[in-house]
Amino acid sequence: MHGRQGRAGLDRGARSAYARVMDLSDLFRAVTMALLPMFILSFALVWWALHRGRLQGASVSELQRSIEALGKSRKKKKKQAGDSGDGEDEASGLADAVDPEKLDPVLGKWFAFGGGFYGLVALYTWLLIEWDDVANFLGGLGDIVMRFDIGSLISLAINLLIESIMNFVAAIAWPAYWLGEANNPWLWIALAYAGYWLGIETARRAGRARFGAESPDLQRTITGQDDDEPS
């Protein structure tokens, strides 16, 4: 009996150790695949938006409100352009061409997914999925070019276009995608938001340190100060 109890105790200890290892493994994956990428993306995009004068705010919360306002302004302009033209796509393209405040492609892709935290996770998800499809496309492209098979090349390009549309839809519905990737989705979401928040804060500090010294006007844009407010 003592032997069976001892073996049972060892089994419980082994299962407990295995569970701890799996928890640490999932934490490591969450840090490397959620926290760090979101930190890098949010820092890069917010820093660029500050550099371009698209955002303003003296704190993370103010910058988040500025991001939300920019997204609403973009949707409003696209809607107005669509209502005033013969076709929404043509009118939207014309409006973008003449609008001096048009978002550049880098920021435009973020706001195409909705902006903010949700849009940034969608953008990150799209990049992950799209990377695999582009790699497969390039891998098949070499063989097709060597064989001079025009029909296969056209078919490959059409498949890439279809996959790109499907990937956009999958990225918009990113909660369903990450539920299949993460063992603990709530941990991943929490760490992703932490990376998002830290990226915005780091970009705010970096923008204030660099751009503020170069231009007092840009410094007021970053900090949200008005000309009539005391410094």
N, C-alpha and C positions, 0 to 999 in steps of 0.2 A: 504493500500500500504506500509506504513511504517512497518507493521508487516511482510509482505512478504520479504521486503528488509532486515529486521533484521534476519529473518530465513535464507535467502540466505547468509548473512554475516557469520552467525554461521556455516552454512554448509561448506563454504570455509575455515573458520578457523579450523574446525574439520578435513577436508581433508588435510590441510597443516600440522596440528599437526601429523596426521596419517602418512603422507609422511616422516616427520622428524624422527618419531619413527622407521619406516621401514628402513630408511637410516642408522640410528644408529645400528639397529639390523643387517643389512647386513655388516656394518663395523666391528661389533663385531665378526660375523661369519668369515669374511675374516681374521681378526687378529688371531683368534684361530685356524682356519683350513688351513690358507695359510702362514701367516708370521711366526708364532711360530713353526709349524712343519718344515718349510724349514730352519729356523734358527738352530733348533736342529740337523737336518740331515746334513746340510752343515758343521756345526761346528764339529760334531762327525766324519764325513768322512774325512774332510780335516785335522783335528787334527791327526787322525789315519794315514793318508797318510804321514804327516810330520814325525810322530813317526817312520814309516816304511822306511823313506827316499825315498818315491816315488815322492814327489813334492818338489819344491824349488821356492823361490821368496821373495823379500823384500817388496812387496806390493800386494794388491788384484789383480791388473791387471796382474802382473807377475805370480802370482799363477794360475790365470785363463789360461794364456798361457801355463803354465806347465801342467795343467789339460788337455788342448786340445792336447798338444804334447804327453802326456801319452796315451790318447785315440787313437791317430793316430798310435803310436808305437805298441799298442796292436792289432789294426786291421791289421797292416802290418805283424806282427809275425804270426797271425792266418792265413792270406792269404798265406804266405810262407809255413807254415806247411801244409796247405791244398793242395797246388800245388805239394809238394814234396812227399806226401804219397799216399797210395791206396785209402783212404777215408778221407774226410775232418774232420769228427768227431774223427776218430781214430788217425789221424795225429795230430790234435789239442790237443787231450788228451795227446799224447806222448810228444809233445812239452812242454805242461804245466808241465809234470812230471819232465822233465830234465832242464827246464828253471829256473835258480836260481832267476830270477826277476819276476816270476809268481805272479800275483796279488792274494791276499788272497780272500776268498769268500765275505767278506764284501765289499771291493772295486770292486771286479769282478762283483758283481751284479749291482753296479752303472754304470760301464762302459759297461755292457751288454745292458743297455738302452741308451747308447751313451755318457755318461759322461756329465759334464757341467751342466748348469741350466736345459736344456731340459731333460737330463737323470735323474736328481735328482727329478724333478717333476714327471717323469714317474715312478721312483722307489717309490715315496710317494703314487702315485695313485695305483700302484700295491699292496702296503702294505695295503691300505684301502680296496680294493676290495677283496684281498686274505684273509684278516682277517675274513670277513663275511663268506666266503666259508669254511674256516677251522673251524670256530665256528659251522656252520651247520653240518659239517662232524663229529665233535666230539659229537655234540648233538645226531645225528643219530647213532653213533657208540655204545653208551651205550646200547641202546635198542636192537641193533642187537647182541651184545655180550651176553646180557642176554638171548636172544632167541636161541643162537648158530646157527644163520642162515648164513652159509658160502656163499651161493649164493648172498644174500643181501649185505654181506660185500664186495664181489668182485665187485658187481655192484656199490656200494658206492665209492670204490677206483677208479674205472674207471671214474665215473662221476667227482670225484675230479681232476683227471688228465686232463680230457677234459676242466673242468672249469679253471684249472691253465693255460692251453694254451690260452684259450679265454681271460683270465684276462691279460696275457702278451701282447696280441694284443691290448686290450682296453687301457692298460697303455701306450703303445707306441703312441697311438692316443689320448693322454690325453686332448688336446684342446676340442675335441668333448665331452668328459666326463664332463669336468668342465663347459662347456657352459650350460649344463643341471642342474648344481648345484648352480651356482652363478647368482645372480640377476644383478650384475655389473661385468662382466668378466674382464674388463680392470682394475678395482680396485683390484680384486683378483690377477691378474697377476703382477701388480705393487707391491703389498705388498709381494707376494711370492718372487719376485726378490730382494726386500729389505731385506727379511729374509735370502735369499741365500747369498747376499753380506755381511751382518752383520755377518753371521756365518763364512764365510771365514776370514774376518778381525779379529774376535775374536779368531779363531783358530790360525791365524798367530801370534797374540800377545801372546797367551797362549803358543804356541810352542816355541817362542823365549825366553819367560821367564823361561820355564821349561827345555827344552832340551838344550838350549844354555849354561846353567850353568853346565850341566852334561858333555857335549862333545863339544869342540871347532870345531871339524870336522862337527858335526851335526849342529852347529850354522851357519857354512858357507853354509851348504846345505839349511837351512831355509832362510837365508838372501840373498843367491845367490852370495856370495863373493868368489873370487878366491884366491888361496894362494899368488899370486904375487900382489894382490891389497892391498893398505894400509887400515887398519882398522879404 
